[in-house]
Amino acid sequence: MDKNPILLQFGKNVQEYRRAQQMSQEQLAESAGVHRTYIGMIERAEKNITLLNIAKIANALKISPSVLLKNL
């Protein structure tokens, strides 16, 4: 099954900013208040993330939510 290009790009963006801050998926999840497997699922484009969780992840990464939406 082909993954949605929007979810693929969003997951790539999350992973890029997480790695740039030298955070593990577990650290990001804890900081964002979500389950650790959820971050992996987002990065693999397996989850259609909600706006509220976009904001939580962006806040945990100390960036604007719009940054995670680049190139969509």
A tleap script that builds the chain and sets N, CA, C and O, in Angstrom:
source leaprc.protein.ff14SB
mol = sequence {
  NMET ASP LYS ASN PRO ILE LEU LEU GLN PHE
  GLY LYS ASN VAL GLN GLU TYR ARG ARG ALA
  GLN GLN MET SER GLN GLU GLN LEU ALA GLU
  SER ALA GLY VAL HIE ARG THR TYR ILE GLY
  MET ILE GLU ARG ALA GLU LYS ASN ILE THR
  LEU LEU ASN ILE ALA LYS ILE ALA ASN ALA
  LEU LYS ILE SER PRO SER VAL LEU LEU LYS
  ASN CLEU
}
set mol.1.N position { 0.841 -1.182 0.000 }
set mol.1.CA position { 0.000 0.000 0.000 }
set mol.1.C position { 0.887 1.246 0.000 }
set mol.1.O position { 1.800 1.369 0.816 }
set mol.2.N position { 0.611 2.159 -0.916 }
set mol.2.CA position { 1.374 3.398 -1.006 }
set mol.2.C position { 0.974 4.330 0.129 }
set mol.2.O position { -0.201 4.446 0.480 }
set mol.3.N position { 1.966 4.981 0.685 }
set mol.3.CA position { 1.705 5.930 1.772 }
set mol.3.C position { 1.427 7.307 1.194 }
set mol.3.O position { 1.957 7.678 0.146 }
set mol.4.N position { 0.598 8.047 1.884 }
set mol.4.CA position { 0.219 9.383 1.454 }
set mol.4.C position { 1.442 10.298 1.444 }
set mol.4.O position { 2.176 10.353 2.431 }
set mol.5.N position { 1.674 11.023 0.333 }
set mol.5.CA position { 2.851 11.901 0.247 }
set mol.5.C position { 2.878 12.997 1.312 }
set mol.5.O position { 3.954 13.414 1.741 }
set mol.6.N position { 1.717 13.461 1.736 }
set mol.6.CA position { 1.674 14.495 2.777 }
set mol.6.C position { 2.163 13.909 4.100 }
set mol.6.O position { 2.946 14.540 4.810 }
set mol.7.N position { 1.702 12.699 4.430 }
set mol.7.CA position { 2.147 12.052 5.663 }
set mol.7.C position { 3.628 11.713 5.605 }
set mol.7.O position { 4.332 11.819 6.608 }
set mol.8.N position { 4.104 11.303 4.427 }
set mol.8.CA position { 5.529 11.004 4.269 }
set mol.8.C position { 6.381 12.249 4.520 }
set mol.8.O position { 7.378 12.188 5.240 }
set mol.9.N position { 5.985 13.382 3.924 }
set mol.9.CA position { 6.754 14.618 4.099 }
set mol.9.C position { 6.686 15.107 5.533 }
set mol.9.O position { 7.692 15.555 6.084 }
set mol.10.N position { 5.509 15.027 6.145 }
set mol.10.CA position { 5.384 15.468 7.528 }
set mol.10.C position { 6.278 14.625 8.432 }
set mol.10.O position { 6.978 15.168 9.286 }
set mol.11.N position { 6.262 13.322 8.254 }
set mol.11.CA position { 7.101 12.432 9.052 }
set mol.11.C position { 8.587 12.727 8.851 }
set mol.11.O position { 9.373 12.692 9.797 }
set mol.12.N position { 8.951 13.015 7.618 }
set mol.12.CA position { 10.340 13.378 7.323 }
set mol.12.C position { 10.725 14.669 8.048 }
set mol.12.O position { 11.830 14.784 8.577 }
set mol.13.N position { 9.813 15.630 8.068 }
set mol.13.CA position { 10.078 16.899 8.750 }
set mol.13.C position { 10.251 16.688 10.256 }
set mol.13.O position { 11.168 17.242 10.862 }
set mol.14.N position { 9.370 15.889 10.855 }
set mol.14.CA position { 9.484 15.613 12.289 }
set mol.14.C position { 10.841 14.966 12.577 }
set mol.14.O position { 11.553 15.374 13.495 }
set mol.15.N position { 11.181 13.965 11.790 }
set mol.15.CA position { 12.444 13.259 12.003 }
set mol.15.C position { 13.643 14.200 11.834 }
set mol.15.O position { 14.590 14.147 12.619 }
set mol.16.N position { 13.600 15.041 10.830 }
set mol.16.CA position { 14.698 15.984 10.573 }
set mol.16.C position { 14.929 16.906 11.771 }
set mol.16.O position { 16.064 17.071 12.218 }
set mol.17.N position { 13.868 17.498 12.285 }
set mol.17.CA position { 14.017 18.432 13.408 }
set mol.17.C position { 14.337 17.703 14.714 }
set mol.17.O position { 15.050 18.236 15.564 }
set mol.18.N position { 13.819 16.509 14.872 }
set mol.18.CA position { 14.139 15.719 16.071 }
set mol.18.C position { 15.626 15.366 16.085 }
set mol.18.O position { 16.301 15.524 17.102 }
set mol.19.N position { 16.121 14.892 14.958 }
set mol.19.CA position { 17.539 14.518 14.876 }
set mol.19.C position { 18.454 15.732 15.002 }
set mol.19.O position { 19.524 15.643 15.604 }
set mol.20.N position { 18.042 16.862 14.438 }
set mol.20.CA position { 18.835 18.089 14.533 }
set mol.20.C position { 19.024 18.502 15.987 }
set mol.20.O position { 20.029 19.121 16.337 }
set mol.21.N position { 18.061 18.160 16.825 }
set mol.21.CA position { 18.146 18.483 18.252 }
set mol.21.C position { 18.686 17.311 19.067 }
set mol.21.O position { 18.691 17.341 20.297 }
set mol.22.N position { 19.137 16.287 18.363 }
set mol.22.CA position { 19.726 15.098 18.993 }
set mol.22.C position { 18.794 14.489 20.041 }
set mol.22.O position { 19.207 14.117 21.139 }
set mol.23.N position { 17.528 14.405 19.658 }
set mol.23.CA position { 16.520 13.807 20.529 }
set mol.23.C position { 16.172 12.419 19.999 }
set mol.23.O position { 16.111 12.199 18.789 }
set mol.24.N position { 15.948 11.503 20.912 }
set mol.24.CA position { 15.428 10.200 20.510 }
set mol.24.C position { 13.918 10.328 20.323 }
set mol.24.O position { 13.310 11.311 20.745 }
set mol.25.N position { 13.327 9.327 19.688 }
set mol.25.CA position { 11.876 9.322 19.555 }
set mol.25.C position { 11.234 9.301 20.941 }
set mol.25.O position { 10.220 9.957 21.177 }
set mol.26.N position { 11.827 8.553 21.837 }
set mol.26.CA position { 11.289 8.455 23.193 }
set mol.26.C position { 11.350 9.806 23.910 }
set mol.26.O position { 10.397 10.190 24.587 }
set mol.27.N position { 12.462 10.525 23.765 }
set mol.27.CA position { 12.588 11.841 24.404 }
set mol.27.C position { 11.557 12.821 23.849 }
set mol.27.O position { 10.937 13.579 24.594 }
set mol.28.N position { 11.387 12.794 22.532 }
set mol.28.CA position { 10.402 13.683 21.916 }
set mol.28.C position { 8.997 13.339 22.401 }
set mol.28.O position { 8.215 14.226 22.741 }
set mol.29.N position { 8.689 12.065 22.430 }
set mol.29.CA position { 7.361 11.634 22.882 }
set mol.29.C position { 7.094 12.090 24.310 }
set mol.29.O position { 6.018 12.607 24.613 }
set mol.30.N position { 8.062 11.901 25.171 }
set mol.30.CA position { 7.892 12.300 26.574 }
set mol.30.C position { 7.668 13.801 26.690 }
set mol.30.O position { 6.796 14.256 27.430 }
set mol.31.N position { 8.464 14.562 25.953 }
set mol.31.CA position { 8.351 16.017 26.000 }
set mol.31.C position { 7.013 16.504 25.417 }
set mol.31.O position { 6.457 17.504 25.871 }
set mol.32.N position { 6.513 15.787 24.413 }
set mol.32.CA position { 5.260 16.176 23.766 }
set mol.32.C position { 4.030 15.616 24.471 }
set mol.32.O position { 2.909 16.047 24.201 }
set mol.33.N position { 4.231 14.667 25.363 }
set mol.33.CA position { 3.101 14.078 26.069 }
set mol.33.C position { 2.325 13.069 25.239 }
set mol.33.O position { 1.110 12.933 25.378 }
set mol.34.N position { 3.048 12.360 24.369 }
set mol.34.CA position { 2.425 11.304 23.561 }
set mol.34.C position { 3.197 10.010 23.784 }
set mol.34.O position { 4.277 10.027 24.375 }
set mol.35.N position { 2.653 8.893 23.319 }
set mol.35.CA position { 3.314 7.608 23.493 }
set mol.35.C position { 4.512 7.511 22.560 }
set mol.35.O position { 4.500 8.059 21.457 }
set mol.36.N position { 5.541 6.813 23.010 }
set mol.36.CA position { 6.778 6.736 22.226 }
set mol.36.C position { 6.579 6.075 20.868 }
set mol.36.O position { 7.226 6.464 19.896 }
set mol.37.N position { 5.696 5.084 20.781 }
set mol.37.CA position { 5.480 4.436 19.485 }
set mol.37.C position { 4.754 5.350 18.499 }
set mol.37.O position { 4.844 5.161 17.286 }
set mol.38.N position { 4.038 6.335 19.024 }
set mol.38.CA position { 3.309 7.280 18.179 }
set mol.38.C position { 4.273 8.096 17.314 }
set mol.38.O position { 3.998 8.343 16.140 }
set mol.39.N position { 5.389 8.509 17.888 }
set mol.39.CA position { 6.379 9.284 17.123 }
set mol.39.C position { 6.916 8.450 15.967 }
set mol.39.O position { 7.024 8.946 14.846 }
set mol.40.N position { 7.249 7.205 16.224 }
set mol.40.CA position { 7.733 6.330 15.159 }
set mol.40.C position { 6.702 6.142 14.059 }
set mol.40.O position { 7.038 6.126 12.875 }
set mol.41.N position { 5.459 6.001 14.455 }
set mol.41.CA position { 4.390 5.833 13.472 }
set mol.41.C position { 4.213 7.089 12.620 }
set mol.41.O position { 3.917 7.000 11.429 }
set mol.42.N position { 4.394 8.244 13.229 }
set mol.42.CA position { 4.318 9.503 12.477 }
set mol.42.C position { 5.471 9.577 11.489 }
set mol.42.O position { 5.277 9.901 10.317 }
set mol.43.N position { 6.668 9.277 11.967 }
set mol.43.CA position { 7.846 9.363 11.102 }
set mol.43.C position { 7.790 8.356 9.949 }
set mol.43.O position { 8.378 8.591 8.894 }
set mol.44.N position { 7.097 7.253 10.142 }
set mol.44.CA position { 6.947 6.243 9.083 }
set mol.44.C position { 5.681 6.448 8.256 }
set mol.44.O position { 5.334 5.602 7.432 }
set mol.45.N position { 4.994 7.559 8.471 }
set mol.45.CA position { 3.773 7.913 7.739 }
set mol.45.C position { 2.668 6.882 7.937 }
set mol.45.O position { 1.916 6.582 7.010 }
set mol.46.N position { 2.577 6.349 9.135 }
set mol.46.CA position { 1.556 5.361 9.451 }
set mol.46.C position { 0.370 5.966 10.209 }
set mol.46.O position { -0.633 5.290 10.433 }
set mol.47.N position { 0.482 7.218 10.598 }
set mol.47.CA position { -0.579 7.886 11.361 }
set mol.47.C position { -0.945 9.201 10.693 }
set mol.47.O position { -0.079 9.941 10.224 }
set mol.48.N position { -2.236 9.477 10.657 }
set mol.48.CA position { -2.731 10.768 10.203 }
set mol.48.C position { -2.902 11.619 11.461 }
set mol.48.O position { -3.914 11.519 12.154 }
set mol.49.N position { -1.932 12.434 11.741 }
set mol.49.CA position { -1.817 13.171 12.999 }
set mol.49.C position { -2.843 14.300 13.088 }
set mol.49.O position { -3.203 14.903 12.076 }
set mol.50.N position { -3.309 14.581 14.302 }
set mol.50.CA position { -4.263 15.674 14.519 }
set mol.50.C position { -3.531 17.002 14.697 }
set mol.50.O position { -2.335 17.043 14.988 }
set mol.51.N position { -4.267 18.060 14.518 }
set mol.51.CA position { -3.722 19.401 14.698 }
set mol.51.C position { -3.201 19.604 16.122 }
set mol.51.O position { -2.159 20.230 16.320 }
set mol.52.N position { -3.919 19.080 17.105 }
set mol.52.CA position { -3.470 19.210 18.495 }
set mol.52.C position { -2.121 18.527 18.707 }
set mol.52.O position { -1.264 19.058 19.415 }
set mol.53.N position { -1.927 17.365 18.106 }
set mol.53.CA position { -0.656 16.665 18.269 }
set mol.53.C position { 0.467 17.313 17.465 }
set mol.53.O position { 1.631 17.240 17.858 }
set mol.54.N position { 0.128 17.944 16.346 }
set mol.54.CA position { 1.132 18.724 15.620 }
set mol.54.C position { 1.656 19.825 16.538 }
set mol.54.O position { 2.864 20.048 16.620 }
set mol.55.N position { 0.757 20.502 17.220 }
set mol.55.CA position { 1.151 21.583 18.131 }
set mol.55.C position { 1.990 21.044 19.285 }
set mol.55.O position { 2.981 21.670 19.662 }
set mol.56.N position { 1.620 19.904 19.850 }
set mol.56.CA position { 2.388 19.313 20.949 }
set mol.56.C position { 3.809 18.973 20.512 }
set mol.56.O position { 4.769 19.250 21.230 }
set mol.57.N position { 3.937 18.374 19.334 }
set mol.57.CA position { 5.262 17.978 18.839 }
set mol.57.C position { 6.094 19.211 18.514 }
set mol.57.O position { 7.278 19.270 18.845 }
set mol.58.N position { 5.478 20.191 17.867 }
set mol.58.CA position { 6.204 21.427 17.552 }
set mol.58.C position { 6.682 22.109 18.831 }
set mol.58.O position { 7.823 22.566 18.899 }
set mol.59.N position { 5.821 22.181 19.841 }
set mol.59.CA position { 6.222 22.789 21.109 }
set mol.59.C position { 7.373 22.026 21.741 }
set mol.59.O position { 8.296 22.637 22.279 }
set mol.60.N position { 7.334 20.714 21.684 }
set mol.60.CA position { 8.408 19.899 22.249 }
set mol.60.C position { 9.720 20.127 21.511 }
set mol.60.O position { 10.797 20.056 22.104 }
set mol.61.N position { 9.621 20.403 20.199 }
set mol.61.CA position { 10.816 20.678 19.398 }
set mol.61.C position { 11.214 22.155 19.445 }
set mol.61.O position { 12.243 22.546 18.893 }
set mol.62.N position { 10.391 22.970 20.106 }
set mol.62.CA position { 10.620 24.418 20.223 }
set mol.62.C position { 10.663 25.106 18.858 }
set mol.62.O position { 11.510 25.956 18.585 }
set mol.63.N position { 9.715 24.701 18.016 }
set mol.63.CA position { 9.563 25.315 16.700 }
set mol.63.C position { 8.087 25.616 16.466 }
set mol.63.O position { 7.224 25.136 17.201 }
set mol.64.N position { 7.810 26.398 15.457 }
set mol.64.CA position { 6.433 26.703 15.087 }
set mol.64.C position { 5.823 25.495 14.382 }
set mol.64.O position { 6.517 24.801 13.640 }
set mol.65.N position { 4.542 25.238 14.601 }
set mol.65.CA position { 3.903 24.143 13.865 }
set mol.65.C position { 4.055 24.283 12.351 }
set mol.65.O position { 4.128 23.281 11.639 }
set mol.66.N position { 4.100 25.499 11.867 }
set mol.66.CA position { 4.218 25.710 10.414 }
set mol.66.C position { 5.525 25.148 9.855 }
set mol.66.O position { 5.589 24.780 8.682 }
set mol.67.N position { 6.549 25.082 10.674 }
set mol.67.CA position { 7.832 24.520 10.237 }
set mol.67.C position { 7.667 23.037 9.903 }
set mol.67.O position { 8.260 22.540 8.946 }
set mol.68.N position { 6.864 22.341 10.692 }
set mol.68.CA position { 6.645 20.914 10.430 }
set mol.68.C position { 5.787 20.683 9.194 }
set mol.68.O position { 5.734 19.570 8.671 }
set mol.69.N position { 5.123 21.722 8.733 }
set mol.69.CA position { 4.247 21.601 7.566 }
set mol.69.C position { 4.932 22.050 6.263 }
set mol.69.O position { 4.287 22.118 5.216 }
set mol.70.N position { 6.219 22.350 6.328 }
set mol.70.CA position { 6.924 22.829 5.129 }
set mol.70.C position { 6.937 21.741 4.046 }
set mol.70.O position { 6.997 20.547 4.340 }
set mol.71.N position { 6.882 22.177 2.831 }
set mol.71.CA position { 6.935 21.309 1.643 }
set mol.71.C position { 5.750 20.351 1.502 }
set mol.71.O position { 5.851 19.346 0.798 }
set mol.72.N position { 4.638 20.649 2.161 }
set mol.72.CA position { 3.476 19.757 2.032 }
set mol.72.C position { 2.657 20.115 0.807 }
set mol.72.O position { 1.642 19.474 0.534 }
savepdb mol mol.pdb
quit
